[in-house]
């Protein structure tokens, strides 16, 4: 059993301890919601002020050339590439995760003519499934979405599968997919794979090229700490860039956008998957978060993430009443991402009671309490204290008050 001295020793020896000071966190808050929205890097405000005053304010429209705003999607994309195991020129910052999913799903399906099926896990993040449903609905019956339980994915890939769409980390359970094995299984059957790395990029090592991935998307506001609604990113393996085409042929994806010709001609490389104008201020804030993540050792990130998860499970099971509370995440650290999920019949109310006491996680229907374990700013002592507060809420029944049962629009 881990004791107070052990926890203090873990924090004293933590090689990532200094990164906590890179973030602006409220006092008396244990923030376990970085898997939903990361906190602001301290440098983000200065970056925004600098771009606003020294670039936008000083150069006005000339900023597109003098400050190379036009090159932001690729330049910052190359930074993200270093976090996800991609090469320069394989990642671009663009749009939202949902829009990027649509673009890449359509491109992948077009690369596999004669195959009609988009295959995904049944409990995939809903927007991924909604986007696939929408794409299928535009195909006059030539495409369809098929979902199966996560454990059945490999066996479900067949000769009609055009693309397998998977989340690297399951948003509900925190379960971690074997990217390399599932990609290889899809390729063996002639299918492509699109990975959603929104719940892994910045929190654990991702190796898209090492896994021979075809396409990937990810968001900027979770573990990359880019701010609410931050731009997303997309990955297209270099081998596909010559043939893959975006269905959203916006002017930023044009080979020569400032020729203003009437007909679309796709740019070379990853640029063809851009659509609208880069969101300059938002990308500046996102870059501040990416720079913090790049400064950390990925192996140390993963080791601490696993240790925080193991500690949380241990302390919850030691301190909390077992009635109605269950572990929903894989117990083995190697099988999960950087979050721990618990279920409770009154999970929403329990989470609201925790939030009022300074332990901020989130809730996902029907009964899941999610606790994100961002290694850059969380301490082992935070995890121990969160478990103690959860035990108090459950033991005393403090959650059972009307104010905690009223559902907010965002949970």
N, C-alpha and C positions, 0 to 999 in steps of 0.2 A: 504494500500500500504506500503510495506516494504521500509524504508528510510535508509540513510547511518548510522544513529545512531543505528537503529535496527540491521543492519548487523554487525556493530562493536561489539554490545552486544552479538550477537550469537557466534561470534568467540571468544570473551573473556570468554564465559561460556562453550565452547566446551570441553567435557571431553576427546576427542580424539586429541586435538590440539598438544600434545607432540609427537605424532607419525609422524608428518611431518618431524621432524629432523632425523627420521630413514631412510629416502630415499635421494638419490642423485638426485636433480632436477636442471635443468639449470636455471640460472637467467632470469628473464623477459619472462618466459614461463608459461602459464596456461595449464596444461596437462590434457586434457579431453579424453584421449585415453587408459586409463588403462583397459578398457574392450577388448582391442586388444593386447596391450603389456604393462605390468606394468613397472615402473621405477626401477632401481637397488636399493636394500637395501644397505645402507652404509656398512653393515657388509659383504656383498657378496664377495667383493674383498679380505678382510682379510681371509674369509673362504677358498676361492680358493688358496690363497697363503699358508695358513697353511696346507691344504691337499697336495698341490704340494710339499712343502718343507719338512714338518715334517712327512708326510706319504709316498707319492710316492717317494720323493727324498731320504728319510732316509731308508725306508723299502723295496722299490722296489716291487717285486712280493709278498713279505711277507705281504704286506698291505691287501691282501684279507683275511688273518686270524688275523694278529696283530691289524689291524685297523677295522676289521669286515666289509670290503667293501661288502662282500658277503651278509651281513645282511641288507644293506641299503634299498632295496625295501620294506621290512617289517617294519623296524624300523622307517623310515620316513613316510611310509604308515600309521603307527599307529598315527603319528602326524596329518596327513590329516584327519584321522578318527574322531578326536576330532572336526574338523571344519565342518564335514558333517553329524554328528549324527550317526556314525557307531561305532562298537565295535573294540577293538584290534583284529587283525587277519582278518579283513574284507576288508582292503584296502591295495593295493600294488602300489608302484611307478614302472611304466614300460612303455617303448615304447612311442608311440604317441597316441593322442586321436583317430585317425582314426584306427590304428592297434588294440587298445583296443576295439573299437566298433565292429570290425570284430570278434574278439575273443568272446565277450560276446553275440553278436547277434547269432552267430553260436551255442554257448552253450545253449542259451535260446530256440532256435528252436528245438534243439535235446531233450530238456526236455519236449517238447510238440509234440510228434510224432502224425501223423494224422492230424495236423493243418498246413496249408500252408502259412498263411498270416502274413507278418510283416506290422503293421499299424503305420503310422506316419502322422504328420501334413504336409500339402502341402508346407508350407513355412519354413520347418525345415532347419537348417544349411546345406548347400549343401553337405559337406563331409559326413554327416550322411546319407543322401539319396543316395549318390554315393556308399558308403560302402554297404548299404542294396541292391542296385541294383546289385553290384558285387557279393554279397553272393547268391542272387537269381539266377544270371546267372550261378553259379557253381552247381546248384541243379537239372539239367535236368528237369526243370519244376515243381519240387516238392515244391518250395518256390516262393513267389511273394511279391512284395512291393505294398501296396495300400496306397494312400495318400488322405486325406480329409481336408477341412478347419478346423482350430484349434478348432473352436467352436463345431464341429460335432464329435470330437474324441469319446466321451463317447458313443454316440448313434451308432457309426460305429463298435464298438467291437462286434464280433459275435463268433459263435462256431468254425469258421475256423481261428480265430486270435491266433497265437502262442505267439507273443510278440508285445507290444505297445512300440514304440521308440519315446521319446519326449525330447525336450529341456526344462529344468526348466524355463529358461528365453529366450524368443524369441530374436534372435540376431538382427532382423530387427526392431522390434517395442519396445523391452524392456518389453513386456507383460509377466507377471508371471503366470505360471500354478499352479493350486491347486494340489500339489503332492499327498497329502493324498487322496483326493476325486477321482482323476483319477486312482490312484493305486487300490483303493477299487473297482472302477467300472470294471477295467480289471480283478481283481481276482474273482469278482462275476461271470464273464463269463468264468473263467478258464484260462485266459491269464496271461502271465507274463509282467512285465514292466521294460524297460531299460531307465534310466534317464541320459541325458547329462547335467551335472551341471557346465559346463565350464564357463558360464556367471553368475554364482551365488556364487560358492565356494570362500570364502574369502571376499565377499562383503555383503552378507546377510545370515541370519541363514538358514542352510539346515539340515533337520532331516530325513535322509534316513530310519533309523530304526523306528522312530516315524510314518512315512508314510507307513511302512511295504514294502518298496521298495525291488525289487529282485536284480537288477543290476544297476550300474551307472558307468559313465566315467566322467573325467574332465581333464582340461589341467593345466599346471603349470606356464604358462607365462602371464596370464591375471591378475586377482586379487591376485594371489599367488606370483607374482613378481619374478618368477624364472629365467627370462632371455629369450631372443629369442630362440625358439626351445626347451625350457625346457621340461624335461620328463613329461609325463601325469600320471594319476592314474586311477585305476579301483577298483570298489567295487563289491563284491559278498556276498550276505547275507549268514550268517553262515549256514542257513538251506539248502542252495543249494550246498554247497561246496563239499559234498561227492559225489553227482551225476553229477554235471556240469563238462564238460571237454572242454579244449581249443582245437581248431582245429590247432593251431600253437604249435606243440609239440616240442619246443626247449629244449635245454639241461638244462637251468636254471629252467624249470618246472618239471624236472625229480626228482623222489624220491631220487635217489642217483647219482647225475650227475658225481661225480668223481670216480665212479666205471667204467665208460666208457663202459657200456654194449651196445650191438647192438640193443636192443629192448627198446622201450619207456614204462616207468611206471610212471604215474603221481604222483607227490608229494601230500601229504595231504594238505588240507586247501587252502588258497589263493595263496600259492607258485606255485600251478599247473598252474596258469595263467601267470606266467613269461615265457619269451621265450629266448631272447638273454642276453648277459652279461650286467649287470648294468653299466650305464654311470656315473662313479664315480664323476668326476668333475662337471658335470651338476647337479647331485643330491645334491652335496654340496652347489652349488649356490641356488638351489631351497629351500633347507632346511633353508637358511637364510631368505628367504621371508616367509616361513611357520611359522617360529618362531616369526616374527613380527605380523603376523595375529593372532597367538594363544594368544598373549599378550593383545589383544583388547577384550573388552566386546561386544559379538555379538548383544546384544540388543541396545547398543549405536551405533554400526555400522549401524544397520537397521534404527534407528531413524534419524541419521544424513544423511544417504543416501536419505531417504524420504524427509527430510527438504531441502537438496540441490536440489532435483528434483523439489519440489514445488516452491522454490525460482527461479530457472531457468525459469520455465514456466511463472511465474508471471512477471519477468523482461523482458523476450522476448516479451510477449504480450503487455506489457506497453510501450516498447521502439521501437520495430521493426515494420516497415510497414507490414500490414497484407496481402498485395497483394502478391500472389504466395507462401507465407510461411504458412505451416500448421503443427500442432502438430500431430505426428504419433504415439506417445506412449500413453498408457492409462493416462487419467488425474488424476485419483485417485491413490494416492501414494501406497495404499495397493495392487493395481493391477499390479504394475510394479516392475522390478528389479532395478539395480543401473545404469540406463542410461536413457537419454532423446533423442528421435529421432525426427527430424524435416524434412519435405520434402520441396523441392524447385525445380522448373524445371531446374535450373542451379546449383544444389546442389554441383556438383563436383567443379565448378569454385569458388563458394562461399567458400567452405571449403579450397581451396588452398589460397584464399585471407586471410582467417582467420589464417591459419598456418603461412603465411609470417608475420602476425602481432602478432604472439606469442600465439595464441589460437589453440591448437593442438587437433583436433578430427579426425574422418575419414568419408569416404563416402562409401555407398553401393548402387549399381545399383538397380533401375534406377535413383532415385532422393533423396535418404535418407542421411541426415547428422546425424551422431551418436556422442553423447557427453557422455562419460563414467564419472560417478560420484563416484570416489573411495574415500570413507570417511576417509581413513587413512591419506591422504596427501593434500586433497583439503580443502580450506577455503571458507566460505560463501562469502567473499570479492572477491575471484577468480571467483565465479559464477556470481556475479554482474558485474564484469569487462568484463567477456566473453560476457555477453548479450549486454553490451554497445558497444563492438567492433563489434559484429555481426550487431547491429543496424547501426553503421557507414558504414560498408561494404555494407549493403543493401540500405541504404538511399542515399549514394553517387554513387551507381553503381560501386564501386571500383573493384568489382569482374569481370567486363566485360573487361578484357584485354586478349590478345592472350595467354600470358604465363600461365594464370590460366585455360585455356581450354585444354591445351595439356595433355592428359591422361598419367600418369605414369603406370608402370607395376603393382605397388601396390597402391591401393587407400585407 
